[in-house]
Every structure is written in structure tokens, then in C-alpha cells.
């Protein structure tokens, strides 16, 4: 995906984004299930998002509304060719670092066990059912809490939709917060399916058909 309106994130922006993601997702239903203890969650989330951003920088497109980093959009363009070896090595490294942080922060291994049980909530493998490579997948859409209701989510979403429509691409995403479902429906998404596995937690898998 390409954008002329949004700010393309650079590696030096990562510390701001780690803080942004940790703030946006500290009360997210998924991470509250995976890391029930609030203090552990506060310590772990910046490190986990640091791993994610390193992986996504090499395999996805990362945008913000501006260099101030009040919002974040991470998109995987499934229509673009990629090097499988590079992709899997990057993913494996991120997974190892994540496991290392989980063990160091919680030697009881309870948090690590939660992540193992919750892997289907984290890996977007449900999209294999779509059998559609002409597709964008939104991995993260986040807006700083104090900047919500200022049109930033709409700015990011409209840019994704505009690119997808001009290139004939489907868009997929998942959310674990039922309050987000009406927002995405407003932008033309529909619920493709609802997953509930190992946890009392629903994952809403959503798609927007190619136009």
C-alpha cells in the first residue's frame, strides 16, 4: 500500500510508537486476557510491541497521521510479492524475543502459557479461509486516547479504503472489542465470523469486499 497523505514511519520513530501502542492496548480485551496482572501488562506491552514493530517494519507498511505519532496504521498488502525466507525468519525472530520477554517478566510461565493458548487470536490465520490474495490486512489501527474523536481513525481508514478500491482489493481485519464493530461497519465492513477459543473472548473477523 502507498499513501501520499499519511506519514511513513521510520525506525527512529519506534520509541514513540511503542508508547502509543502500549497506551492504546493496555485495556484491550485481548491483552487483558493474555496478561491478567496489570503491573505485568504495563511492563510487558512496550517490549512486545517493540518486537512487533521490528517485524512489521520489514514485512508491512506502517503509517501515522504525522511525525507527532497520534495514531498508527499497520497494513499488510497480501497482493504484493514477498520473500518467504525473509518473512519466516523475521517472524521466528520476533516470536523468540516475545517468548524471552514473557519468561523474564513471569518466570511462573503462566503468561507464556496464555500466549500459547491464545495464538489463534494473534496470528490472523483465519484469513486463510478467504482464499483471497488480492487483499489488504489491517493489523493495527490505533489512536492515542486523548486524540480520539478528532477524525484520525477516519483519516487512516479512508486512506486504506481509497487505496483498496482503486486497486480492486478486499480488506480484512480483526477486533476483540465489540464496541469497535459498529465503527468498522460504518466503513463498509461486515462480520465474516466470530472466533472464541480457549478463552472467554470473542474475536470478530471482518472483511470489506473489493469494490
N, C-alpha and C positions, 0 to 999 in steps of 0.2 A: 504494500500500500504506500502511496505517496500523498503528501499534503503540502500545499503552498501556504495554508493559513496557520497551521499548528507549529509549535516549536519542537524540533527534533532533538531528543535528549542525547547528551554526551556523557561519557564515563565520569567526568568530573562533577556531574550533577547527581551522582548516585547517593551521596550522603543526605541530600535534601529529600530524595525520593524514598529512601529507607524510612526516614522520619515521617514523611507523608503517609506512606502505606501503613506503618505501624499505628498511626493515629486513626486512620480511616477504618482499619480492620480490627482494632482492639476489642470491639464489642460485636464483631461479626459472629453470627450463629455457628459457622463452621469452626472458627478458631477458638471459640468458647468451648466447643465440644472436644476439640483436639487437645487444647491446653486449658483445662478447667481452672487451674490455680492462676489468679490474676497477676500475682507478682512474677511467676514464672513466665506468663504470657508477655508481660511488659519487657522482660529481659530477652526473651527469645525472638519476638517478632522482627525487630530490626535486623538481627543476624539472618533469619530465614529469608527475609525479603532481599537482603544483600545477595544471597545465593541465587534467588530468582532473577534479580536484575542482571547479574552477570551472565546467566544462561540466556535470558531473553535478548540481551544486547547483541548476542551472536546469532540468534535464530529468529528474531521477531523485529517488529518496528515499535519503537517507544516514543510517544509524543506527550507534550504537555501544552497547556494553553499559552504559556510564556516561560521565560527563564526563571520567574519567581516560583514556579512549581506549585501552583494552587490546585492543580488537577493532573491526572495521569491516565493515559490510554496505552495499553499494550495489546497489539494486534498481531496475529499470526496469519500470513497470507498463504493459504494452502494451495493456491493456484501457481505459486512460484516454484521453480526447481530448487532443490537443495541437495547438499552433500550428506548422504545418510551417515557416513562415518563421523563427520564433524558433529552432526546433530546428536548422535547417540553418545559420543564421547563427552560432549558438553553436558548432556542430561545426566550421565553417570557421575561426572564430577560434582555437579550440583547436588545430586542425591547423597553422595558420600559426605559432603560437607554438612548437609542438613542433618544426617544421622549423627554426625560427630557433635554438632551443637546440641541436639536433643539429649544425647547421652551425658554430655558435660553438665548441662543445666538440670537434668533429672536422672541421677545415677540409678534410681529405682527402676528405670526403663518403662514406667507407666506411660509417659508421654510418647516415647518411641513406639510402644505397642499401639497407642491410639492412632499414630500416623500410619502404621502398617495396616490397621483395620480400616482407616479412612482413605486409603489410597485412591479408591474409585471416586471420591469426592474431589480429588486434587489433580487427576491426570487428564480429564476431558476425553477419556476413551469412548464415552457414549457417542461421540461424533462419528465413530466408525460405522454406526448404524445408518448414517445419512448417505453413504456411498456417493459422496459429492466432494470432488477435489476443487471445483470452481467455487471457492468459499473463503470468507474471512472468518476467523475466530477471535472474538474479543476475550482476552484473558483477564485483564484488569480494566475497570473503569472506576476511577476513584476521584472524589472531590474533597478537598480539605473541609472539615466540618463547619468552620466559621465562614466559608465561602460558598456553602450550599445555598440554593435558591437565588443564585446570581447568573444563571444561564450557562454555567460552564459545562455541565453534563450534556446539555443540548448542543453546545458548540462541538464537543467531541463526537457525540453520536451523529450529528448531522454530517460531519466530515466523513465519518466511516460510511454512512448510508449513501452519501453522494458519490464516493469512490466506488462502492459496490454496485450501485445502479448503473454507473457509466461503464462498468466493466462486466456487467452481467453476472455478478457474484451473489451467492447466498451469504447470509451472516448467521453465525451461531454464537451462543454464549450460555453460561450457566450462572445461577444465583442461588444462594442458600437463605436469602432473606425474602420472605413472601411479600414484604412491603415494596420490594423492587419490581415485582411482576407487573403491576399496572403501569409503571414508568416505561418499561420496555414495550408493553402492549401499545402504549401511546405512539411509539415509533414504528409500529407495524410488525412487531414480533408476536409469535404465538407459542404457547407451551407445547413442545414436542413430546415431552414425557416427564414424569416425576420419579426420581430415584430415592429410595430410603433403604440403606444397607448398613447393618452393624450398629448404627446409632439412631436415636430418636431425632432424626434430622432429615428434612426433605431438600433435595436438590432439584431445582426447576430448570430443566433443559429447554432452551428456547431457540427458535430459528426465525429468520426473516427471509422469505423466499426471494429468489432472484427476480428482478423486475424486467 
